[in-house]
Amino acid sequence: MRRLAWSLTVFLSSCVTVFGFVEDPPRGYSVPLIDLAGQTERQVVVDREAGQYLGHPTTVLLEDGRTILIVYPKGHGRGAIVMKRSEDGGKTWSERLPTPANWSTSLETPTIHRVVDPSGHKRLVLFSGLHPIRMASSEDDGKTWTELAPIGAFGGIVAMASLEPMRDGSHMALFHDDGRFFRAGGKTDMFRVYQTRSRDGGRTWEEPSVIAARADANLCEPGLIRSPDGKQVAVLLRENSRKRNSFVILSDDEGKSWTGARELPGALTGDRHVGKYGPDGRLFISFRDMTHVSPTRGDWVGWVGRYEDISQGREGQYRVRLMKNHKATDCAYPGVEVLPDGTFITTTYGHWTDGESPYIVSVRFRLDELDRLAGR
């Protein structure tokens, strides 16, 4: 039966397209699958605690090309924020670092980003969502931090899933909400994806505006990727009703306007897409596999292809299983960093040991290594 389903997805890949996108994209994929799950020499345990849920990390690589900071909640999507630091490109990690007292009050998945203000001053910002969205900042590359404080009278979920410098010197940050947290006392409503802007290097943030929403799909967890020439921005979106594939929206004017949400091929269907470019201009995108027809559904996977594959609705080059998850689909809110030598450091949580609580692991690889495994 599985063989028949897989054959059907390959057949569907020949469907008629409109503007480069398949009208009814395949529920599975026909590109090759590489499996790294058994290659334990690539794996580095970042944090593990018996009986304690550790999950939903994000990372940031500093400009020295070797220092990585990671943050994650001590609990499922909420709980005290844990921070660690690696000074050797993710090969080893510090003990849990001291953090401000009110970081223990975090209600959501924390995210960490680098911003640079118009004068060239660098800072790190950390966000914690629900209502209101709160932010902490560091002026010394993460050695010391402010406490969490509201950035406005608005809230949201997975804030900020993506943050991108814009060509006018501002920064655009993206998050989503389902009606419950955008305003105080909200109720479940339609899923909406929001953008907000900072024009002073992350100190203050503007009132958000909606950039994506559909009545027939629950769009959320925006993952932003800029085109290689810098002229276009793509945002990949989780589809939370689980009825459709993932979606993408595009902007040619730095986020002032956006295309309607277009359904992606099954090869890119998943949750919490995070992507970075390798030395040869190809993309690696890490996500939780939620493809409807897939032998790795619920596992931590990645996709290799080119930006044009995303913008034109193509399947890409190949997929990779990074690690096998042993409990349903509870894994993979990933961080992705690329070291100067082209090594990818992908880091996330999952139930990596059957019957045990989830913990944080990094997997290391280079695209040329994956190419050899794919028989390129």
N, C-alpha and C positions, 0 to 999 in steps of 0.2 A: 504493500500500500504506500509506504514512504517513497519507494522507487517511482511509482506512478505519479505521486504528487510532485516529486522533483522534476520529472519529465514535463509535466504540465507547466511548471514555472518557466522552463526553458522555452517551450512553445509560445507562451504569452509574451516573451521578450520581443517577439516580432510584430507586436500590435502596432497599429497606425499611430503616429505621433502628431501632435499639434504644437507648433512653436518649439519643437525639440523635446517636448515632454510626452510620454505615453499617456493616452487618454485613460486607460485602465491599466496601470503599471502592474508588473508581476508581484505576487505575494511572496515569492521567494527570490532566488538569484541563480545565475548561471556562471558567475566568475569562480575561479578556483578558490579553495579554502586551505590555508596553512594552519597547522596546529602547533603552537608553542607550549601548550599546557604542561606537557611532560618534561620540558627543558628547565629543570629546577636551577641550573647554573645561571640562568638569566634573572632569577628572582631574588629580591632583597626584602626581608621583612622590616617594615618601617616601625610598626607598633603592634603589640599583641598583648592582651590581658585576659587571663582565664575567667570566663563567666561574664565578661564585660563586652557589650556591643560597641564596636568602634567602626565608624562609617563615614561616607560622604565627604571625602577630602577634596581640597583644591590646592594647587601649588603655584609658586612663582619663582622663576629663575632670575637672579640678579645679573647685573652687567658684567661681572667678572667671569661669567660663563661656567661657574662651578658651585656657587652658593644657591641652594634651593630652600625655600621655606614652605612648610606644609601646615594647613589647619584643617581640623575636622571635629565633629561633635562627639562627646562621650555619651552616645545613645543613638537611637534611630532618627536621624534627621533633626534632632534637637538635643540640648544638653550642654554642659560646660564645654567651652572651646579649648581644644588641645592644640599646642603649637610645637613643632620640632624644626630642626635646622640641619642641613647637610652642607658641609664645606668641601666635599670631594665629588661633586656631581652625582650624588645619590648612592654612592657605594656604602657609606655608613651614615648613621643619623644620631643626633644628640639625644639625651634624655628629654623628657617633657620640660618645656621651658616655662619660667614664671610668666603669668599673664595678669592683666588688671582684674580686680575683684569682680566687677560686674560682667565679665565675660562668662561667668558661671550661670548667668541668667539668660543666655542665648536660647531662643525658641525655635531656631531653624538652622539649616545648613549654612555654615559660614563660607564666604568666598574671599580670596585675597588677590589684589591686583597692584601693579606698578602704574603710577601716573607721574607726569612731568608738567609743571605749571608753565605759563607763558614766558617766565624769566629763566627757565631751564632747571629749576629746583626739582629734585626727585623726592617722591614720598611713596610709601606703601599705604594702601587703604584696605580695610577689612569690613565686610558687610554681614549683618545678621538680619534676617527677614521676619515676616509676618507684620503685625501692626504695632507701632510704626517701624519702618526699616531704620535700623541703627548702623552707625559706622564708627570705627576706630581708625586711627592713623599713626604712622611712625615716620619720623624725620631722620632716623639713623639706621635705615636698612633693617629694621625689625628688632633692634636691640631693646628699645623701649617703646611703649605704646600708650595712647590715650585710652580712656574707658569708652565703652559704646555709648553713643548719643544719637537721638533722632536726626534724620536729615530733612524731614518735612512732615506734613500731616497726612502722609500716604504710606501704605504698606504693600507687601507682595510676597510671593513665594520664590525661593531660590534667587535671592537678591544678593549680588548681581551676577547672574549666570555668565554674562559676557560684558567686557568693558574694552572699548577700542578708542585710541587716539584718532581724532579727525583732522583733516587737512587745514582747518581754520584754527587749530590750536586747542580746540575744546576736546572733551571726552564724552563719548556716548556709552551709557550703561543700559543693559537690558534685563528685564525680569518679567514674570507673569503673575496673574492672579485669577482666581475663579469667583470673585465677588465677595469673598469672606473678609479679606484683609486690606483691600485698597483704601477703604474708609473705615473708621471706627464703627462697630456695630453692623458690619456688612453681612449679607447672606449669600449662600451659594447661588451662582448665576452662570453666565457664559464665561468661558475661558478667554482671556485677553492677554496679548503680549504688549508690554509697554517699553518705551524708551524714555530716559531722562538724560539731561546734559549738565556737565560742569564746565564752566569757563574760567575757573581759577585753580586748576590743578587738583580737583577733587575736594576742595574745602567745602563748597556748597553745591547743591543740586537743584535743578529746575523742576517745576511741576511736570509730571510724566504725561505722555500722550500715547494713544493706542497705535500700534503699527501692524497688528495682525489679529484677526478673529474670524471664525467661521461657525455658522450654525450647525454644520454637519460634521464638525471635528473639534476636539478639545486640544487646542494648540498651546504648547507650553515649553519651558526649559530651553530658551533660545541659545544656540551656539553659533557665534559669529566668525566668519572667515572672510578676509579681504582678498580680492583677486591679485594675482602676481604683479600686474601693472598698477595696482592701487586705485583703479578707477571705479571698481564695483565692490559692493559688500553683499555677501550672501549670509542669511541666517537660517540654519537648520533647526527644525522644530519637532519636538516629541508630539505624538498624537495619543492623548491619554484615554480616549474612549476605546482604543484598541480595535476599532473597526476599519481604520484606514492605515496606509503606510505613513511614514514621517513626511513632513512638508518642508518647503523652502520658500523664502521670500527674497527678493533682490532689490537693491537700490543703486542707482547710477548717480545720485546727487548727495552723497554723504548722509543718507538717512532722512532727507527732507520729504521724500516720497518713496513708496514701495510698490512692487508688483503685488498682485493677489497671491495668496498662498497656493503653491503648486505641489502636487503629490510627487514624492521621490520614488525611485525604484526600490524594490525590496532590499537590495544590497546595502542601502543606507538607512534602513528602518531600525530605529532604536531610541534610547533615552540618553539625554545629557551629552550631546555631541561636543567634543573638544578636539580641534585640529591644529596641526602645525606643519610648516613646509620643511621638507628635507633639503639637502644641499643641491639636488638636481631639479628642484622646482616641483616635485610631486608632493602630494598631501598624504599625511597619515591622520586619520580621524578615529578616535577612541570613543566607544559607547557601550551601553548595555544592549545586547542583541534582543530585540523584540520583533524581529522579522517573523511574519506569520508562518512561513514554511521554511524552517532552518534546522539543521542538525545541532546547532549550538544555541538555540533559543534560551534566553535566561543567563547566558554566560557573558564574560567580559571579552569583547571582540574589538577589532579595528578594521579599517578600510584603507586601501591604498589606491590612489588615482590622481587625476589632475583636476584643477579647479573647473575647467571646462566640462568635465563629466558632471559636476554638480549643476552648473548653470544651464547645461543643455539636456539634463535628465538622463544621463547615461549611467550604466552600472559601475564603471570604473575598472580597475585592473585585477585586484584580488582582495579577499578578506583574510583575516587572521584571528584565530582564537588565542587570546593571551593567557587566560586561565579558566578552568572549569569551576563554575559555581554550584554548590551542592544543596542549595535551598531555594526552590522556586526561581524567582527572578530578582532576588534581593542582592544586588551587587552593582558596582561600576558607575560611580560618579567620578569620572577620572580627571586627573591632572596630566597634561602632556607638555614636556619640555624637550628642547633639542640642544645638546651641547655643541661647542664649536667644532668638534671632530665629526659631527653628524650622528652621534649616538642619541637615540630617543630614550627618554626616561618617562615611562608611563606609570602612573601611581593611582591605585584605587583600593576600595574595600570589597570584601565578599566573604562568603562562607566557603573558604578555601579548604577547610578540613571538615569532612562530614561529621555532623553531630556537635560541632563546636561553634562558639560565637564568632561573628565576622571580625576580621582584622585587616590591617593596611599592608599592602605589598606593592613593590615596584617591579616592573619588568623592563629589561634593557635590550635594545637591538639596534641595528642599522638597516636601512632600506636595502643595501646591497646584499646583506645576509638574507633578508626575506626574499629577494629576487632569486637567489640561488635555490632556496627551498621551494620556490614556486616553479623552478625550472625555466626561468626566463631566458 
